[in-house]
Amino acid sequence: MSLPDGLPMTVPMSGLPARVRIHEVGPRDGLQNEKAVVPVEVKAEFIRRLADAGLSTVEATSLVRPEWVPQLADAEQLVPLLKDVPAELPVLVPNQRGLERAMALGVRRIAVFGSATETFAQRNLNRSVDESLAMFEPVVARAREAAMRVRGYLSMCFGDPWEGPVPVRQVVAVAKRLMDLGCDELSLGDTIGVATPGHVRELLARLGDAGVPADRLAVHFHDTYGQALANTLAALEHGVTTVDASAGGLGGCPYAKSATGNLATEDLVWMLDGLGIESGVDLGRLTATSVWMAGHLGRPSPSRTVRALSQKET
């Protein structure tokens, strides 16, 4: 898919990183929220096309019990189809059983998924925050012993649909405990999309004060209130260089019904290209991939960039 000649214009801003690594979550966080189950062959092709578009990290699936997330129940069938994909392909694991499955599949990168709030911890993991961290401890330890890279997700960092505002000090305390388990990287989740740039800057600053530097952090914004790009820019200004995004803006959260789609990867890449920040992603190929997937899902992509560029092709 061709882009408009010379657009977006490259106009850099001072104080921003030269390169950003996009952690693509569409195949996992995106497809887990779809009502229909996407065939495993389509998932594999989706991941292959995302890697071909230049995405170096594509979160492939989740190794949870099938009844929890039936849309991702085919992980054992999917992962062997991806052996030739030129990208890092982490998977989400909820517990030691999930780690065992990942190791049996030859997976080298995993993620664990925690919560900054008690209510979401109970609804998502059926455990308290303390109990969930205790569950993750042996998972992270064993993964590190096996020389696997471990990412920690922390959800509800900016607001919770049941508890409301989440104090920054509470998020920092749980984040520090999750990192102290041995995670290589921590992704801060705005699960219901209520963050604003000042809130983002404050949380990042307080995490830095607590010994969690920006180069160990990623940000994961949902666009419920149209703030995802503004929040991303605030994080980049603070020194964060890893941003989660979902091709075509797919996603939500099956346990938080007010959560709408993730930040669209295409919208992020358009902004990064305009700022002169390298991502390694070919926006035309990525957009074509999201148009292709939208056809399989039977509905248009919510990404503004996908819609703008695909309309120019018609």
Backbone bond lengths (Angstrom), bond angles and torsions (degrees), N, CA, C in turn:
res aa  C-N    CA-C-N  psi(-1)  N-CA   C-N-CA  omega(-1)  CA-C   N-CA-C  phi
1 M - - - 1.460 - - 1.520 108.45 -
2 S 1.338 117.28 125.29 1.460 121.20 -176.14 1.518 111.07 -82.47
3 L 1.339 115.32 150.70 1.451 122.02 178.61 1.525 110.01 -101.33
4 P 1.330 118.20 158.29 1.461 120.60 175.50 1.517 110.05 -59.28
5 D 1.344 117.77 136.33 1.455 121.33 -177.48 1.526 111.00 -57.74
6 G 1.338 115.17 126.18 1.453 120.58 174.80 1.514 115.56 74.97
7 L 1.318 117.93 6.13 1.455 120.89 -177.36 1.533 110.84 -119.13
8 P 1.322 117.57 146.13 1.468 125.10 -7.04 1.529 111.67 -70.80
9 M 1.323 117.57 148.39 1.452 120.67 173.83 1.525 109.62 -61.55
10 T 1.319 116.26 141.58 1.461 120.68 178.78 1.522 109.58 -88.79
11 V 1.319 115.93 111.10 1.467 122.08 178.92 1.533 106.79 -131.97
12 P 1.319 117.33 94.40 1.469 120.12 -175.75 1.524 112.62 -66.57
13 M 1.336 114.92 158.12 1.455 123.48 171.49 1.527 108.08 -117.84
14 S 1.292 116.41 143.57 1.460 119.65 179.73 1.528 110.25 -71.97
15 G 1.319 114.83 154.07 1.460 120.56 175.29 1.507 115.42 81.84
16 L 1.340 118.42 11.44 1.463 121.63 -179.71 1.523 110.23 -108.89
17 P 1.325 118.51 155.11 1.465 120.59 179.11 1.523 111.52 -67.31
18 A 1.320 115.85 154.87 1.460 120.55 178.94 1.523 111.80 -77.43
19 R 1.324 116.05 -26.93 1.470 120.26 -177.47 1.519 109.40 -142.01
20 V 1.317 115.59 145.17 1.463 123.03 176.69 1.516 108.74 -126.57
21 R 1.320 116.24 134.44 1.465 121.02 173.50 1.519 108.43 -94.35
22 I 1.320 115.86 122.24 1.457 120.86 177.51 1.523 109.00 -90.86
23 H 1.316 115.45 125.15 1.465 122.24 175.96 1.533 105.98 -96.86
24 E 1.319 115.36 100.29 1.468 121.32 -174.71 1.528 110.33 -77.63
25 V 1.344 116.31 123.15 1.462 121.38 -175.87 1.529 113.25 -114.72
26 G 1.326 117.54 4.98 1.466 119.76 -175.77 1.520 115.09 -55.17
27 P 1.342 118.95 -47.53 1.469 118.76 -177.78 1.522 114.35 -65.03
28 R 1.336 117.47 -23.83 1.463 120.09 178.58 1.527 111.20 -103.29
29 D 1.322 117.46 -69.20 1.460 121.10 -176.15 1.524 111.34 -67.78
30 G 1.320 116.62 -27.99 1.459 119.66 178.34 1.515 112.78 -75.74
31 L 1.330 115.99 -55.93 1.463 119.62 -173.33 1.525 112.99 -73.71
32 Q 1.351 118.58 -20.17 1.461 119.01 -179.82 1.528 111.81 -66.82
33 N 1.322 117.06 -18.23 1.462 120.52 -177.66 1.525 112.79 -98.86
34 E 1.343 116.65 2.28 1.463 119.91 178.12 1.527 110.53 -78.36
35 K 1.323 116.50 142.03 1.461 119.89 178.67 1.521 111.36 -69.78
36 A 1.322 115.50 -38.05 1.461 119.93 -179.85 1.522 110.29 -90.12
37 V 1.327 116.79 148.45 1.455 122.22 176.59 1.521 108.51 -86.16
38 V 1.319 116.43 122.24 1.466 121.80 179.98 1.527 108.85 -80.44
39 P 1.330 119.00 132.58 1.469 120.67 -179.86 1.522 111.78 -57.18
40 V 1.325 115.92 146.08 1.454 120.64 -174.25 1.528 111.50 -61.04
41 E 1.327 117.07 -34.42 1.465 119.42 179.69 1.524 111.31 -66.05
42 V 1.336 116.47 -35.14 1.461 120.70 177.87 1.526 110.05 -69.47
43 K 1.330 116.84 -40.32 1.463 119.76 176.82 1.529 110.72 -60.01
44 A 1.316 116.28 -45.82 1.464 119.94 -179.28 1.524 110.82 -61.33
45 E 1.312 116.83 -41.89 1.465 120.13 179.41 1.522 110.97 -68.00
46 F 1.312 117.19 -36.76 1.463 121.70 176.41 1.535 110.07 -59.02
47 I 1.313 116.72 -48.69 1.456 121.42 -179.72 1.524 110.64 -63.84
48 R 1.313 116.53 -41.75 1.467 120.56 179.36 1.529 110.67 -62.07
49 R 1.324 117.08 -42.00 1.470 120.20 179.66 1.525 111.56 -68.40
50 L 1.314 117.21 -36.27 1.465 120.01 177.71 1.526 110.08 -63.53
51 A 1.322 117.16 -43.57 1.460 120.33 177.62 1.527 110.75 -64.51
52 D 1.308 117.45 -39.96 1.461 120.95 178.98 1.522 112.01 -64.99
53 A 1.341 116.30 -24.39 1.467 120.52 176.74 1.526 112.26 -79.72
54 G 1.321 117.24 -5.05 1.454 120.77 175.02 1.512 115.44 109.54
55 L 1.331 118.12 3.43 1.459 120.27 178.85 1.527 109.05 -77.06
56 S 1.330 116.57 120.40 1.457 121.24 -173.68 1.523 112.99 -87.45
57 T 1.334 117.38 -16.55 1.464 122.08 177.67 1.520 108.17 -131.90
58 V 1.314 116.60 119.12 1.465 122.03 -178.95 1.525 107.62 -130.04
59 E 1.321 116.62 111.11 1.466 120.63 -179.86 1.527 108.45 -71.72
60 A 1.338 115.91 116.33 1.455 120.35 -164.32 1.518 114.36 -83.69
61 T 1.348 116.98 -43.23 1.458 118.73 -172.64 1.526 109.32 -169.34
62 S 1.311 114.95 -172.92 1.461 121.46 179.80 1.518 108.80 -133.21
63 L 1.325 115.44 134.19 1.461 120.54 -178.72 1.522 109.66 -99.87
64 V 1.314 114.91 65.85 1.459 121.93 177.99 1.527 108.73 -108.68
65 R 1.314 115.75 170.87 1.463 119.16 178.24 1.527 109.51 -63.14
66 P 1.342 117.38 136.52 1.466 120.78 -174.47 1.522 114.26 -55.16
67 E 1.327 117.73 -33.78 1.460 119.18 -177.94 1.527 111.90 -72.39
68 W 1.329 117.62 -19.07 1.463 120.66 177.34 1.528 111.25 -74.91
69 V 1.330 115.45 -49.14 1.469 120.78 -179.58 1.523 107.65 -135.38
70 P 1.326 117.65 82.42 1.470 120.16 -175.44 1.526 113.71 -62.17
71 Q 1.327 117.04 -24.10 1.459 120.13 179.72 1.532 112.23 -64.20
72 L 1.337 116.85 -20.80 1.466 120.73 -178.51 1.531 111.80 -116.78
73 A 1.314 116.64 24.35 1.460 120.75 -176.74 1.530 113.23 -72.77
74 D 1.323 117.65 -7.96 1.471 121.62 -175.13 1.529 112.41 -98.77
75 A 1.325 118.95 24.67 1.470 121.21 -174.79 1.527 112.22 -56.88
76 E 1.336 116.94 -43.04 1.475 119.44 -179.47 1.523 112.15 -63.50
77 Q 1.325 117.66 -26.66 1.458 120.52 176.46 1.528 111.53 -84.30
78 L 1.336 116.09 -31.11 1.467 119.96 -175.45 1.520 112.78 -75.94
79 V 1.316 117.63 -49.34 1.465 120.22 -171.28 1.526 112.74 -56.84
80 P 1.349 120.83 -43.09 1.475 118.90 178.46 1.526 114.07 -62.56
81 L 1.332 117.52 -20.61 1.468 120.38 178.75 1.522 112.44 -78.16
82 L 1.337 117.62 -5.94 1.458 121.41 -171.54 1.521 113.38 -109.40
83 K 1.317 118.06 12.06 1.458 120.77 -173.07 1.524 112.82 -62.86
84 D 1.327 118.04 -25.55 1.464 120.51 -178.41 1.520 113.01 -97.27
85 V 1.336 118.04 6.23 1.461 120.73 -176.55 1.529 109.67 -78.62
86 P 1.339 118.65 125.35 1.468 121.58 -175.70 1.524 112.80 -83.69
87 A 1.333 116.47 63.57 1.460 121.25 179.98 1.520 108.78 -157.13
88 E 1.332 115.67 159.55 1.458 120.28 169.66 1.520 107.67 -73.98
89 L 1.348 116.72 135.80 1.460 121.28 -172.54 1.536 110.37 -127.78
90 P 1.320 118.17 72.10 1.465 119.93 179.58 1.519 111.91 -66.86
91 V 1.328 115.55 157.81 1.461 121.73 175.71 1.525 108.27 -130.76
92 L 1.318 115.27 151.69 1.462 121.36 178.21 1.523 109.00 -86.79
93 V 1.346 116.10 132.70 1.463 119.99 176.27 1.530 108.40 -126.28
94 P 1.329 118.47 135.10 1.459 120.19 -176.92 1.521 114.48 -89.95
95 N 1.345 116.76 -20.51 1.463 119.78 -170.61 1.535 109.18 -164.81
96 Q 1.344 115.81 -173.10 1.464 119.31 -177.15 1.527 112.18 -64.79
97 R 1.331 116.87 -34.33 1.466 118.95 177.08 1.526 110.20 -63.09
98 G 1.320 117.24 -41.64 1.458 120.22 176.87 1.516 111.72 -62.81
99 L 1.336 116.91 -38.68 1.462 119.81 177.65 1.520 111.04 -64.48
100 E 1.327 116.86 -41.70 1.458 119.96 178.28 1.524 111.07 -59.57
101 R 1.309 116.54 -42.07 1.468 120.10 177.35 1.522 110.90 -63.12
102 A 1.331 116.34 -41.96 1.465 120.30 179.61 1.525 110.93 -62.66
103 M 1.322 116.56 -43.86 1.460 119.95 -179.14 1.523 111.10 -65.77
104 A 1.321 116.25 -37.30 1.468 119.47 178.37 1.521 111.88 -64.50
105 L 1.321 116.27 -28.53 1.467 121.67 179.08 1.523 112.74 -86.51
106 G 1.325 117.22 -3.62 1.457 120.10 -179.65 1.516 114.34 80.87
107 V 1.318 117.67 16.96 1.466 121.81 179.79 1.524 109.44 -68.44
108 R 1.341 116.50 139.96 1.463 121.13 -177.77 1.526 113.14 -111.73
109 R 1.323 117.70 -9.37 1.463 121.16 -179.97 1.525 108.55 -133.80
110 I 1.328 116.35 130.72 1.461 120.13 179.14 1.520 109.94 -129.47
111 A 1.322 115.21 168.80 1.458 121.89 174.41 1.518 108.78 -139.02
112 V 1.336 115.79 143.51 1.461 122.09 171.57 1.520 107.49 -112.29
113 F 1.324 116.36 155.07 1.461 120.86 -168.04 1.524 110.09 -127.88
114 G 1.333 116.38 104.92 1.451 121.23 -179.29 1.521 112.41 -109.82
115 S 1.312 115.71 179.94 1.464 121.83 -177.35 1.516 110.32 -133.25
116 A 1.338 115.12 143.84 1.464 120.64 175.35 1.519 111.73 -83.54
117 T 1.340 117.69 -9.73 1.467 120.76 -177.20 1.523 110.41 -123.49
118 E 1.328 115.04 151.00 1.454 120.68 -178.53 1.528 112.43 -68.47
119 T 1.332 117.18 -41.87 1.463 119.71 -175.54 1.522 111.22 -62.66
120 F 1.332 116.73 -45.82 1.460 118.71 -178.99 1.524 111.15 -69.80
121 A 1.328 117.31 -34.65 1.462 119.59 175.86 1.523 110.55 -58.60
122 Q 1.327 116.36 -42.49 1.462 120.21 179.48 1.522 111.24 -67.63
123 R 1.319 117.28 -41.95 1.469 120.61 -176.74 1.523 112.05 -73.76
124 N 1.327 117.32 -32.99 1.454 120.85 -175.44 1.517 112.34 -89.54
125 L 1.358 117.04 -40.11 1.459 121.50 -175.19 1.522 113.80 -118.66
126 N 1.344 116.26 -2.55 1.467 121.22 -177.90 1.527 111.12 57.32
127 R 1.346 115.43 35.81 1.451 122.49 179.75 1.523 109.10 -146.81
128 S 1.320 116.64 158.26 1.451 120.32 172.40 1.526 109.51 -73.19
129 V 1.325 116.79 171.49 1.465 120.21 176.20 1.520 109.97 -59.16
130 D 1.332 117.58 -46.15 1.460 120.76 179.42 1.520 111.43 -61.29
131 E 1.311 116.40 -43.58 1.471 120.02 -178.96 1.525 111.45 -66.64
132 S 1.322 117.20 -37.21 1.459 119.52 179.86 1.529 110.81 -68.41
133 L 1.328 117.51 -40.17 1.452 119.86 176.97 1.528 110.92 -64.39
134 A 1.324 116.73 -37.72 1.464 119.94 176.41 1.526 111.13 -64.53
135 M 1.331 116.81 -34.55 1.466 120.90 177.77 1.527 110.91 -68.82
136 F 1.343 116.78 -36.92 1.463 120.05 -178.06 1.527 112.54 -74.09
137 E 1.332 117.55 -26.61 1.467 120.07 -171.71 1.527 113.05 -55.18
138 P 1.338 119.78 -52.28 1.471 118.63 179.43 1.528 112.85 -69.67
139 V 1.335 116.56 -27.05 1.468 119.83 177.80 1.522 110.02 -64.45
140 V 1.327 116.12 -49.65 1.460 120.66 -179.14 1.524 110.15 -65.36
141 A 1.330 116.87 -42.89 1.461 120.10 -178.76 1.525 111.27 -60.80
142 R 1.321 116.86 -45.81 1.466 119.50 -178.64 1.526 111.11 -68.14
143 A 1.331 116.95 -38.81 1.459 119.95 178.01 1.523 110.98 -62.69
144 R 1.331 116.83 -41.72 1.458 119.98 178.85 1.524 111.28 -65.92
145 E 1.325 117.12 -37.95 1.465 120.65 176.49 1.532 111.05 -60.77
146 A 1.319 116.16 -31.46 1.466 121.57 179.48 1.523 111.99 -89.22
147 A 1.342 117.04 11.15 1.463 123.14 178.35 1.520 112.45 61.76
148 M 1.327 115.88 31.16 1.458 120.89 174.76 1.526 109.40 -89.63
149 R 1.312 116.05 149.55 1.465 120.67 175.82 1.526 108.20 -88.52
150 V 1.347 115.80 135.62 1.459 121.08 -174.62 1.526 110.18 -120.94
151 R 1.312 114.83 127.49 1.471 121.66 173.52 1.524 107.63 -107.24
152 G 1.317 116.29 140.92 1.452 120.88 171.95 1.521 109.71 -108.36
153 Y 1.314 115.97 131.83 1.469 121.32 171.57 1.523 108.14 -100.72
154 L 1.317 115.60 137.80 1.455 120.09 173.06 1.519 108.45 -125.77
155 S 1.318 116.06 112.68 1.464 121.08 -176.35 1.528 110.96 -91.50
156 M 1.322 115.94 167.94 1.471 124.18 177.33 1.536 112.55 57.73
157 C 1.324 116.39 39.53 1.462 120.15 -178.01 1.522 113.16 -76.65
158 F 1.320 118.71 -16.61 1.460 120.60 -174.93 1.526 113.68 -124.09
159 G 1.303 116.46 -14.60 1.451 120.71 179.24 1.511 109.86 178.23
160 D 1.326 115.78 154.15 1.459 122.11 -176.17 1.528 107.85 -131.96
161 P 1.339 118.51 133.70 1.467 119.47 -176.46 1.523 113.69 -65.80
162 W 1.328 117.89 -20.42 1.465 121.13 179.05 1.521 111.94 -100.77
163 E 1.316 117.88 -36.41 1.467 121.40 -175.32 1.529 113.55 -99.63
164 G 1.331 116.62 -12.60 1.460 119.41 179.99 1.517 112.48 80.65
165 P 1.354 117.85 -143.00 1.467 120.44 -179.61 1.525 111.37 -60.18
166 V 1.318 115.82 140.77 1.460 121.46 179.60 1.526 108.04 -109.81
167 P 1.319 118.92 117.04 1.466 120.89 -178.32 1.525 112.04 -56.27
168 V 1.331 116.14 138.37 1.459 121.03 -179.68 1.523 110.48 -57.97
169 R 1.310 118.00 -41.24 1.467 120.58 -178.41 1.528 111.20 -62.12
170 Q 1.332 116.97 -32.98 1.473 120.88 178.46 1.518 110.26 -67.44
171 V 1.334 116.59 -43.86 1.467 121.08 178.90 1.524 110.08 -63.07
172 V 1.322 116.58 -45.16 1.459 120.77 -179.52 1.527 110.90 -60.17
173 A 1.312 116.96 -42.35 1.464 120.62 -178.32 1.524 111.60 -62.49
174 V 1.344 116.93 -45.12 1.467 119.49 179.94 1.525 110.52 -70.94
175 A 1.329 117.32 -39.40 1.458 121.05 178.97 1.525 111.08 -59.73
176 K 1.322 116.05 -43.77 1.468 120.11 -179.71 1.524 110.44 -63.52
177 R 1.308 117.62 -40.93 1.459 120.69 179.22 1.533 111.21 -65.33
178 L 1.328 116.71 -38.72 1.461 120.68 179.27 1.529 110.36 -66.46
179 M 1.323 117.07 -42.42 1.464 119.84 177.95 1.525 111.52 -67.28
180 D 1.321 116.57 -35.78 1.467 120.08 -179.70 1.530 112.68 -65.77
181 L 1.336 117.32 -17.77 1.460 120.12 174.94 1.527 111.42 -67.75
182 G 1.344 116.75 -23.42 1.456 120.50 179.68 1.514 114.95 121.74
183 C 1.332 117.47 14.13 1.469 119.99 177.45 1.526 110.15 -65.64
184 D 1.319 115.91 141.74 1.460 120.80 176.89 1.517 111.83 -77.03
185 E 1.317 115.91 -30.26 1.462 121.49 -172.82 1.520 108.60 -148.18
186 L 1.336 115.87 148.38 1.459 121.08 178.58 1.517 109.24 -125.06
187 S 1.332 116.45 125.07 1.454 122.16 177.26 1.521 109.09 -101.17
188 L 1.330 116.23 121.37 1.464 122.98 -177.91 1.520 109.18 -90.13
189 G 1.330 116.74 117.34 1.453 121.00 -172.95 1.519 113.84 -99.96
190 D 1.332 115.43 125.10 1.473 121.42 169.23 1.523 106.07 -95.46
191 T 1.312 115.66 74.90 1.461 123.01 -165.19 1.520 113.58 -59.20
192 I 1.327 117.72 -34.32 1.463 120.08 -179.03 1.537 112.00 -111.00
193 G 1.322 116.73 10.26 1.458 120.67 170.24 1.511 116.08 70.79
194 V 1.345 118.16 33.52 1.458 120.17 -175.52 1.526 113.28 -103.22
195 A 1.316 119.04 0.20 1.461 121.64 -177.71 1.526 111.29 -68.81
196 T 1.323 114.98 155.46 1.460 123.20 171.19 1.526 107.42 -131.46
197 P 1.344 118.57 162.25 1.469 120.38 -170.65 1.526 115.25 -57.81
198 G 1.320 118.00 -39.90 1.454 118.87 178.87 1.513 112.65 -62.89
199 H 1.315 115.97 -38.72 1.464 121.96 177.67 1.526 109.86 -63.48
200 V 1.323 116.04 -42.04 1.467 120.81 179.12 1.525 110.19 -61.24
201 R 1.317 116.81 -48.20 1.460 120.69 -178.78 1.530 111.30 -62.13
202 E 1.316 116.95 -40.19 1.462 120.22 -179.85 1.522 111.25 -64.88
203 L 1.324 117.56 -44.68 1.459 119.63 179.94 1.525 111.00 -63.75
204 L 1.327 117.08 -44.04 1.462 119.73 179.77 1.528 111.31 -62.99
205 A 1.327 116.28 -39.41 1.463 119.72 178.81 1.525 111.44 -64.11
206 R 1.325 115.83 -43.19 1.469 119.18 -178.53 1.536 111.02 -69.59
207 L 1.312 117.24 -33.40 1.460 119.81 175.45 1.523 110.20 -65.25
208 G 1.331 116.53 -40.79 1.453 119.76 176.35 1.513 111.58 -60.51
209 D 1.327 116.59 -42.48 1.467 120.55 177.44 1.524 111.87 -60.41
210 A 1.353 115.82 -30.93 1.466 120.98 -178.53 1.525 112.52 -87.04
211 G 1.329 117.38 2.93 1.457 120.26 176.59 1.509 115.43 94.34
212 V 1.337 117.54 14.94 1.465 121.28 176.16 1.526 107.16 -109.77
213 P 1.334 118.68 97.84 1.462 121.08 -173.69 1.522 112.96 -75.77
214 A 1.327 115.64 162.56 1.462 121.70 -177.09 1.521 112.42 -61.11
215 D 1.332 117.77 -30.73 1.465 119.04 -177.40 1.525 112.94 -75.48
216 R 1.344 117.35 -4.12 1.462 120.80 173.53 1.529 111.30 -103.52
217 L 1.325 117.18 3.04 1.462 121.91 -172.99 1.528 112.11 -111.41
218 A 1.323 114.30 151.70 1.458 122.90 167.77 1.526 106.83 -128.99
219 V 1.326 116.27 160.46 1.464 120.25 177.02 1.522 109.29 -120.89
220 H 1.326 114.68 145.05 1.462 122.05 -174.19 1.528 107.43 -136.18
221 F 1.327 115.75 95.90 1.462 120.55 -174.16 1.521 111.84 -106.29
222 H 1.327 114.67 140.56 1.462 121.42 169.28 1.526 108.30 -101.26
223 D 1.317 116.16 153.34 1.467 120.47 -170.15 1.525 112.76 -104.67
224 T 1.316 117.06 31.85 1.458 122.41 -175.90 1.519 112.52 -53.20
225 Y 1.320 117.11 -43.05 1.469 122.31 -178.29 1.528 111.89 -111.37
226 G 1.334 116.92 20.18 1.451 120.65 176.66 1.518 114.92 71.31
227 Q 1.334 117.24 22.76 1.464 120.62 -174.75 1.528 113.99 -105.10
228 A 1.306 118.71 1.13 1.464 120.16 -169.83 1.526 113.06 -61.94
229 L 1.323 118.29 -44.98 1.459 119.77 -179.53 1.519 111.81 -69.53
230 A 1.331 117.17 -40.12 1.460 119.69 177.45 1.529 110.51 -61.74
231 N 1.309 116.58 -41.48 1.460 120.36 178.41 1.524 111.46 -66.82
232 T 1.329 116.89 -37.75 1.462 120.81 176.96 1.519 110.99 -62.24
233 L 1.320 117.06 -44.52 1.462 120.39 179.00 1.523 110.81 -60.67
234 A 1.334 117.22 -40.65 1.466 120.32 176.83 1.518 110.73 -60.48
235 A 1.333 117.34 -40.04 1.466 120.96 179.05 1.529 111.13 -67.54
236 L 1.333 117.33 -40.32 1.463 120.57 178.04 1.521 110.59 -62.97
237 E 1.317 116.92 -39.75 1.465 120.81 178.14 1.518 111.60 -62.69
238 H 1.319 116.21 -27.40 1.469 120.96 179.14 1.529 111.99 -83.83
239 G 1.339 118.17 -10.72 1.447 121.26 178.38 1.510 115.97 109.11
240 V 1.326 118.08 1.62 1.465 120.86 175.72 1.532 109.01 -68.56
241 T 1.325 117.44 135.74 1.462 121.03 -178.06 1.527 113.29 -124.24
242 T 1.333 117.91 6.74 1.465 121.66 175.29 1.519 108.70 -122.36
243 V 1.324 115.85 124.47 1.459 121.54 -176.73 1.521 109.06 -127.56
244 D 1.327 116.44 126.99 1.462 121.16 174.73 1.523 109.24 -80.53
245 A 1.309 116.00 141.61 1.459 120.37 176.93 1.519 108.49 -156.71
246 S 1.324 115.33 162.40 1.465 121.25 -175.37 1.519 109.81 -126.95
247 A 1.318 116.54 124.72 1.460 121.06 -178.58 1.525 110.69 -54.76
248 G 1.300 115.91 128.12 1.452 121.03 178.98 1.515 114.43 74.60
249 G 1.337 117.79 2.43 1.460 120.55 -178.73 1.512 113.81 76.52
250 L 1.331 117.35 21.44 1.458 120.99 179.63 1.519 110.58 -65.46
251 G 1.317 116.45 150.84 1.444 119.24 167.31 1.502 115.80 123.63
252 G 1.320 113.42 179.03 1.447 123.49 -176.72 1.506 106.57 172.27
253 C 1.293 117.84 -137.66 1.467 121.67 174.21 1.517 107.79 -157.18
254 P 1.341 118.09 121.03 1.461 119.69 -177.04 1.522 113.50 -66.16
255 Y 1.339 118.09 -15.09 1.458 121.07 -178.20 1.529 112.82 -106.28
256 A 1.334 116.75 -1.40 1.472 120.77 177.71 1.525 107.29 -136.37
257 K 1.324 115.72 94.51 1.455 120.44 -169.45 1.525 113.55 -65.88
258 S 1.340 117.74 -17.73 1.463 118.88 178.40 1.521 112.08 -82.94
259 A 1.327 118.07 -3.55 1.458 120.87 179.41 1.518 110.35 -81.14
260 T 1.322 116.27 122.72 1.458 120.61 175.50 1.519 108.68 -101.03
261 G 1.314 116.75 -163.04 1.451 121.23 -169.87 1.511 115.44 -62.13
262 N 1.336 114.15 154.70 1.452 121.68 174.16 1.519 110.96 -68.02
263 L 1.317 115.48 165.14 1.454 120.74 167.88 1.517 108.62 -53.73
264 A 1.335 116.95 127.05 1.462 121.14 -179.54 1.523 110.32 -72.46
265 T 1.315 116.65 131.83 1.463 120.71 -179.41 1.517 110.87 -58.90
266 E 1.324 117.31 -38.79 1.469 119.89 -179.46 1.527 111.85 -64.32
267 D 1.327 116.95 -40.51 1.461 120.22 178.36 1.527 110.09 -64.02
268 L 1.327 116.44 -40.19 1.455 121.10 177.66 1.528 110.98 -63.47
269 V 1.323 116.99 -47.16 1.466 120.29 -177.81 1.531 110.96 -64.20
270 W 1.339 117.58 -37.99 1.464 119.91 177.07 1.535 109.93 -58.67
271 M 1.333 116.74 -45.21 1.460 120.01 178.89 1.522 111.38 -64.94
272 L 1.326 117.37 -45.22 1.455 120.52 -179.68 1.524 111.28 -62.30
273 D 1.328 117.33 -42.18 1.464 120.59 178.13 1.523 110.38 -60.48
274 G 1.323 116.43 -42.23 1.458 119.91 -179.98 1.512 112.89 -66.34
275 L 1.319 116.83 -28.80 1.461 121.69 178.84 1.527 112.76 -86.88
276 G 1.324 116.56 -3.83 1.458 120.24 -177.77 1.514 113.37 73.86
277 I 1.339 117.21 23.33 1.468 122.08 179.34 1.526 108.93 -95.62
278 E 1.312 116.46 124.36 1.456 121.63 -177.43 1.533 110.77 -73.50
279 S 1.326 116.18 134.53 1.469 121.00 174.61 1.525 111.96 -126.16
280 G 1.330 116.85 -16.53 1.457 120.86 -177.48 1.511 114.27 79.86
281 V 1.344 117.76 5.04 1.461 121.63 -174.60 1.520 110.35 -100.95
282 D 1.321 115.77 132.66 1.459 122.75 173.96 1.531 107.83 -86.05
283 L 1.328 116.68 108.55 1.463 120.51 -173.40 1.520 111.91 -64.28
284 G 1.312 118.01 -36.59 1.456 120.22 179.47 1.515 112.28 -63.39
285 R 1.324 116.73 -46.11 1.461 120.71 179.75 1.518 111.19 -67.34
286 L 1.334 116.07 -37.70 1.459 119.82 178.42 1.528 110.88 -64.66
287 T 1.319 116.65 -44.53 1.464 120.59 178.94 1.519 111.20 -61.29
288 A 1.320 116.62 -42.82 1.460 120.21 178.17 1.525 111.12 -61.01
289 T 1.321 116.64 -36.88 1.464 121.01 177.85 1.524 110.89 -64.11
290 S 1.334 116.90 -43.39 1.466 119.73 -179.41 1.520 111.64 -68.94
291 V 1.327 117.90 -34.95 1.461 120.75 174.70 1.522 109.92 -63.59
292 W 1.321 116.05 -41.90 1.464 121.21 177.83 1.533 110.78 -61.48
293 M 1.334 117.38 -46.18 1.458 120.14 179.94 1.521 111.42 -66.95
294 A 1.323 117.27 -37.44 1.461 120.15 177.21 1.523 110.73 -58.91
295 G 1.316 116.49 -35.19 1.457 120.11 176.68 1.515 111.79 -63.90
296 H 1.325 117.13 -39.18 1.466 120.67 177.91 1.526 111.63 -69.78
297 L 1.330 116.44 -31.64 1.460 120.05 -179.95 1.518 112.62 -84.45
298 G 1.316 116.98 -13.64 1.456 121.18 176.16 1.513 114.86 77.45
299 R 1.331 117.10 24.01 1.465 119.90 177.39 1.519 108.79 -155.70
300 P 1.335 117.79 155.58 1.466 120.03 -177.85 1.518 111.74 -71.92
301 S 1.312 115.30 156.44 1.458 120.90 176.84 1.518 110.23 -70.13
302 P 1.347 118.04 140.79 1.465 120.20 174.93 1.520 113.64 -77.49
303 S 1.331 118.16 -8.17 1.460 120.83 -178.62 1.524 110.82 -66.37
304 R 1.331 116.97 127.36 1.463 120.55 178.34 1.523 111.10 -64.05
305 T 1.323 117.33 -37.82 1.459 120.11 -179.68 1.514 111.12 -67.93
306 V 1.326 117.29 -42.36 1.462 119.97 177.14 1.518 110.17 -59.97
307 R 1.314 117.20 -44.49 1.464 119.92 -178.82 1.522 110.98 -65.28
308 A 1.323 117.14 -42.54 1.460 120.00 -178.72 1.520 111.51 -64.57
309 L 1.328 116.80 -45.49 1.447 119.50 -177.03 1.521 112.38 -73.99
310 S 1.329 117.75 -36.03 1.461 119.40 179.85 1.516 111.07 -71.91
311 Q 1.325 118.64 -31.13 1.467 120.90 176.06 1.515 111.42 -65.84
312 K 1.333 117.19 -31.81 1.460 120.50 179.53 1.522 111.21 -69.12
313 E 1.341 115.33 -21.07 1.465 118.67 -179.66 1.515 112.29 -83.05
314 T 1.349 118.18 -16.03 1.453 120.36 -175.95 1.508 111.65 -94.17
